[in-house]
Structure formats: C-alpha cells, structure tokens
C-alpha cells in the first residue's frame, strides 16, 4: 500500500518518530483496507477446518456427513453443524463491525 508523501512529511513536522507514524498513520489505513478480507478468510477457515480439533473432537462437518449417510437424512446433521459454526462466524463479523465503527468515530474526531 502506498501512502502519500505529505502524510509522512506532516507527521515529521509535528515531531512523530517512526514508530508513532506507523501506529497512528499507516496502521489505521492498513486495518481499514484489509479487515474485511481478513474476517472473510477467518470465517472460511473456521468453516472448512475442524473448530474443536484442538481438544480432540471429531471434525463437525465430517461427523455430519457420516451421520447423514447412516440415517439417510443429511439435512438434520448439517443443520446442527450450522448451529455450531454460525455463532463463531457471527462473533467474528460482529468484531469486524465494532472495529470499523471505532475507526469511523476516531476518523470523525480527528
């Protein structure tokens, strides 16, 4: 991402060090641009990987497929899988919206 030279010059004019320039000028712009894509990738990663594999629980999607094959009713196990995945994805999206709202408020105050 390329930042306008005048932003660096203005930051130097008010006496900001390199770390301050990065934290107060560069990082907010990077977060604003990359946050939606990062949240989408995290949501996708959660959907395609076993969420509870860390504690040794069988992959939810694989279990839903197996149960659906055994009972010849694929919909109920997948609805349960969605009920397990949806709150996690909802929490990520809510976090993203909260961060974006804070950025808008901070930009309006600046």
Kinemage of the C-alpha trace (Angstrom):
@kinemage 1
@onewidth
@group {chain A} dominant
@subgroup {mainchain}
@vectorlist {calphas} color= white
{ca unk a 1} P 0.000 0.000 0.000
{ca unk a 2} L 1.431 3.336 -0.995
{ca unk a 3} L 0.897 6.280 1.337
{ca unk a 4} L 1.028 9.896 0.201
{ca unk a 5} L 4.337 11.580 0.932
{ca unk a 6} L 2.591 14.541 2.557
{ca unk a 7} L 1.335 12.275 5.369
{ca unk a 8} L 4.916 11.389 6.285
{ca unk a 9} L 6.021 14.994 5.995
{ca unk a 10} L 3.156 16.200 8.195
{ca unk a 11} L 3.957 13.547 10.807
{ca unk a 12} L 7.616 14.551 10.808
{ca unk a 13} L 6.655 18.219 11.046
{ca unk a 14} L 4.786 17.605 14.299
{ca unk a 15} L 7.710 15.571 15.662
{ca unk a 16} L 6.450 11.991 15.363
{ca unk a 17} L 9.008 9.220 15.453
{ca unk a 18} L 8.927 6.291 13.009
{ca unk a 19} L 7.014 4.069 15.443
{ca unk a 20} L 4.429 6.754 16.099
{ca unk a 21} L 3.993 7.375 12.380
{ca unk a 22} L 3.399 3.680 11.793
{ca unk a 23} L 0.971 3.295 14.711
{ca unk a 24} L -1.036 6.466 14.110
{ca unk a 25} L -0.930 6.889 10.325
{ca unk a 26} L 0.000 3.699 8.489
{ca unk a 27} L -1.606 1.004 10.664
{ca unk a 28} L -5.141 2.506 10.737
{ca unk a 29} L -5.136 2.716 6.945
{ca unk a 30} L -3.881 -0.855 6.600
{ca unk a 31} L -6.531 -2.150 9.009
{ca unk a 32} L -9.312 -0.265 7.236
{ca unk a 33} L -8.396 -1.789 3.882
{ca unk a 34} L -7.529 -5.316 4.997
{ca unk a 35} L -10.032 -6.019 7.790
{ca unk a 36} L -12.990 -7.178 5.656
{ca unk a 37} L -10.817 -9.604 3.715
{ca unk a 38} L -9.167 -10.929 6.862
{ca unk a 39} L -12.525 -11.576 8.528
{ca unk a 40} L -13.783 -13.349 5.405
{ca unk a 41} L -10.691 -15.553 5.386
{ca unk a 42} L -11.071 -16.332 9.093
{ca unk a 43} L -14.735 -17.228 8.556
{ca unk a 44} L -13.831 -19.502 5.658
{ca unk a 45} L -11.048 -21.103 7.656
{ca unk a 46} L -13.428 -21.818 10.510
{ca unk a 47} L -15.966 -23.356 8.131
{ca unk a 48} L -13.508 -25.667 6.375
{ca unk a 49} L -11.444 -26.810 9.354
{ca unk a 50} L -12.471 -28.625 12.485
{ca unk a 51} L -13.179 -25.972 15.065
{ca unk a 52} L -12.825 -28.281 18.019
{ca unk a 53} L -9.875 -30.332 16.738
{ca unk a 54} L -7.643 -28.680 19.315
{ca unk a 55} L -9.347 -30.636 22.087
{ca unk a 56} L -9.646 -33.852 20.058
{ca unk a 57} L -13.275 -33.652 18.938
{ca unk a 58} L -14.078 -35.157 15.528
{ca unk a 59} L -14.494 -32.704 12.670
{ca unk a 60} L -18.048 -31.394 12.795
{ca unk a 61} L -18.585 -31.451 9.056
{ca unk a 62} L -17.219 -34.965 8.679
{ca unk a 63} L -19.416 -36.125 11.538
{ca unk a 64} L -22.454 -34.523 9.891
{ca unk a 65} L -21.676 -36.306 6.611
{ca unk a 66} L -21.217 -39.618 8.402
{ca unk a 67} L -24.455 -39.272 10.373
{ca unk a 68} L -26.331 -38.208 7.244
{ca unk a 69} L -25.033 -41.269 5.383
{ca unk a 70} L -26.012 -43.606 8.202
{ca unk a 71} L -29.502 -42.195 8.696
{ca unk a 72} L -30.190 -41.285 5.045
{ca unk a 73} L -31.266 -37.882 6.313
{ca unk a 74} L -28.473 -35.408 5.531
{ca unk a 75} L -30.296 -32.224 6.489
{ca unk a 76} L -30.604 -32.535 10.310
{ca unk a 77} L -26.883 -33.197 10.931
{ca unk a 78} L -25.910 -30.283 8.691
{ca unk a 79} L -28.362 -28.007 10.488
{ca unk a 80} L -26.650 -28.931 13.746
{ca unk a 81} L -23.259 -28.214 12.149
{ca unk a 82} L -24.532 -24.813 11.008
{ca unk a 83} L -25.826 -24.149 14.520
{ca unk a 84} L -22.311 -24.823 15.840
{ca unk a 85} L -20.455 -22.774 13.206
{ca unk a 86} L -22.854 -19.809 12.971
{ca unk a 87} L -22.137 -18.285 16.418
{ca unk a 88} L -18.399 -18.359 15.777
{ca unk a 89} L -18.728 -16.658 12.400
{ca unk a 90} L -21.262 -14.203 13.845
{ca unk a 91} L -18.803 -13.286 16.598
{ca unk a 92} L -16.061 -12.628 14.030
{ca unk a 93} L -18.327 -10.450 11.892
{ca unk a 94} L -19.536 -8.567 14.974
{ca unk a 95} L -15.937 -7.929 15.986
{ca unk a 96} L -15.189 -6.632 12.492
{ca unk a 97} L -18.167 -4.243 12.582
{ca unk a 98} L -17.172 -2.995 16.033
{ca unk a 99} L -13.619 -2.272 14.875
{ca unk a 100} L -14.889 -0.497 11.750
{ca unk a 101} L -17.287 1.656 13.814
{ca unk a 102} L -14.442 2.633 16.153
{ca unk a 103} L -12.339 3.633 13.153
{ca unk a 104} L -15.127 5.800 11.741
{ca unk a 105} L -15.621 7.526 15.103
{ca unk a 106} L -11.869 8.053 15.501
{ca unk a 107} L -11.601 9.490 11.985
{ca unk a 108} L -14.537 11.819 12.609
{ca unk a 109} L -12.923 13.075 15.809
{ca unk a 110} L -9.586 13.687 14.108
